[in-house]
Amino acid sequence: MAAHAITSHDINALTGRTYPELEPRGSSLRALLRQLAVWYEGYRRYRETVAELSRVSDYVLADIGIGRHQIHEIAQATRTRAA
């Protein structure tokens, strides 16, 4: 006799309750890795922006309308911007 995998449909029929379908393990792992890649890309963009703006002189920053105290705020905005 072959083994039968118990599904959420079987559990719903036995208990009379409605449980959601489970995602296949591969897709949730893929989603997690995709989310991790998106997070890392944003973090990399943040670090790169802070490094570049920190190298610029106060005179040039003032010329483009940025105060040195705004560097992290601007870098955070680039982090959340869609790629």
Helices and strands as residue ranges (DSSP letters): H 8-15, H 25-55, H 58-63, G 68-70, H 71-80
